[in-house]
Amino acid sequence: MNRILLDHGEGGAATARLVHDVFLAAFGGDGIPEDATVLDEGIDGRIALTTDSFVVRPAFFPGGDIGKLAVCGTVNDLAVMGAVPRWLTAGFILEEGLDLDDLARIVASMATTARDAGVRVVAGDTKVVARGEADGVFINTSGVGVVPPGRRLSSGSCRPGDRVLVSGPVGDHGTAVMVAREGFGIEGDLRSDSQPLADLASALLAAAPGIRCMRDPTRGGLATTLFEIAQASGMTLTVRERDIPVRRPVQAACDLLGLGPLFVACEGRLIAVVSADQADAAFDAMKAHRRGQDGAIVGIVGDAPTSSGGRLLLQTCAGGLRPLTALEGAQLPRIC
Amino acid sequence: MNRILLDHGEGGAATARLVHDVFLAAFGGDGIPEDATVLDEGIDGRIALTTDSFVVRPAFFPGGDIGKLAVCGTVNDLAVMGAVPRWLTAGFILEEGLDLDDLARIVASMATTARDAGVRVVAGDTKVVARGEADGVFINTSGVGVVPPGRRLSSGSCRPGDRVLVSGPVGDHGTAVMVAREGFGIEGDLRSDSQPLADLASALLAAAPGIRCMRDPTRGGLATTLFEIAQASGMTLTVRERDIPVRRPVQAACDLLGLGPLFVACEGRLIAVVSADQADAAFDAMKAHRRGQDGAIVGIVGDAPTSSGGRLLLQTCAGGLRPLTALEGAQLPRIC
């Protein structure tokens, strides 16, 4: 079996062969080594920038792998800001001894997902550390998107009466990775929801240009992300537990593990806060899209609380009203 | 002593406090959590993109630290392509147990170096892995620069008669890190040359707009980078050993360690290949700049070799002519 050696990270001949055989083979490129990539495509709008490192364990799990995740995560961070994702960079930190076939599978998955998302991977870097100094493969992706003129989304812009939409069931990714890693004797159809959301975000914005903000509820889950939106806006967000879609096997796994599904990461869902008059249009566009057909309207923005700052309230199935805040404590390490 | 906990990577309240207390304190920012940063500044030219991950050990060494290196490395990759470096992203992978004061020092060093380089750190990400799953701190920086209209540098564009310039002594960074890590009983004034080069690159391009290409000779050193330029151009590059500046303690350390200084990484030097008629102007501008005052003209581009592909020749101090190729084998792991 071919394995990663320290040589592959030295910047010399072995690095050049790895770049040629694995990275250029998957991502394309002219192979001329330059220190940066200069892009000839024009920019009509403002630049959006984001970065994310991925350390998920195991690297392969039902519904995805670290490569798919690394592309989706960064593409989605751009898309929810109203940007059209255009270019990605990919930085790899590899542990000596990593199976080269596994690396090639991961890189092929990145390339496939990038095509699905309509982005190009245009720059990369590889470092290798000795056995025991990292765990398999860590990937950073950074992304550049273009926000069309006139479009401004912001977590701080929610107004009373706005509706809160989520594009599908929550908690699938985190529980799928957790169970793939630890087993726990849990069976059931647990799969990561990992998918690129640029086309869904674009469809929503076309149908409802008055969208206040979008976010993708990754680490910390739906509740943490909604709490951040409430805080940024200084508003009270109220969500109805009954309306939040949670798949049965996800709920069952969460019950067994003592997790709240509202705090478990998604990697293929988006939250949208939409003005009341455009909420139905946004919801219809969501339901009409293959990546949003299980979406729901889950909440509403109320008036600002009397004290300063915003808050998140959960109207429980039992009829109570419970305040939620950001995730506290290490619940699910290395799920992305 | 305060240390990094797994909680700090969970995306919840602990992550928010770390971001506020360490990252926003150093880099600035409004603190509103969004998934990407949208930049209001205009773009006049083409976008240049690059990425680099840094895993240097030890994290602190004479002349720099992993934070300074992470900014310089990415800024320099943009600058040598003729881009004005503008924005950086920073992705941190932290090992549980990392000293929070060390992290704060590293981040402060990044912020200082970013100011020196004229760039802003505008987006970030933090992941935490358990003890033993990484080694202290790994940093990815990705960078966006803007290439002014009409400027096109390319490693493939060298022509016969072009001169090869290097902006200062080579091999300082790699030997300084190696000796800081391993000791080897070596004494002497070994310091990393790590520094941002955007202003030097800009001064060179102003004085000599006909610069064919620039590169920064990091991993693999001067020889590997010149070999890549020779290959991309299909030309023969001949460099004179006598003219290549190597500081005495660097040469002494290399002799003891059995390393060739031409293959040892720099982190604050650039190579420029300049048309013959502008070589003197470029050289004068280099010598007049505080980051290039120890620079030299070290070689010349000859005709293409008869066989296909380019080659690099070293005219040795002894008078011989020796072909050099890219670095083979793991010489200096984790020096950047």
Interface residues (C-beta under 8 A of the other chain):
Chain A: L5 L6 D7 G9 E10 G11 G12 A13 A14 T15 A16 I32 P33 E34 D35 A36 T37 V38 L39 D40 I43 R46 I47 A48 L49 T50 T51 D52 S53 F54 V55 N76 D77 L78 V80 M81 G82 A83 W87 T89 A90 G91 F92 I93 V122 A123 G124 D125 K127 V128 V129 A130 G132 E133 A134 D135 F138 N140 S142 G143 V144 G145 V147 R152 S154 S155 G156 R215 D216 T218 R219 G220 T224 E228 A232 F263 A265 T325 A326 L327 E328 G329 A330 Q331 L332 P333 R334 C336
Chain B: L5 L6 D7 G9 E10 G11 G12 A13 A14 T15 A16 I32 P33 E34 D35 A36 T37 V38 L39 D40 I43 R46 I47 A48 L49 T50 T51 D52 S53 F54 V55 N76 D77 L78 V80 M81 G82 A83 W87 T89 A90 G91 F92 I93 V122 A123 G124 D125 K127 V128 V129 A130 G132 E133 A134 D135 F138 N140 S142 G143 V144 G145 V147 R152 S154 S155 G156 R215 D216 T218 R219 G220 T224 E228 A232 F263 A265 T325 A326 L327 E328 G329 A330 Q331 L332 P333 R334 C336
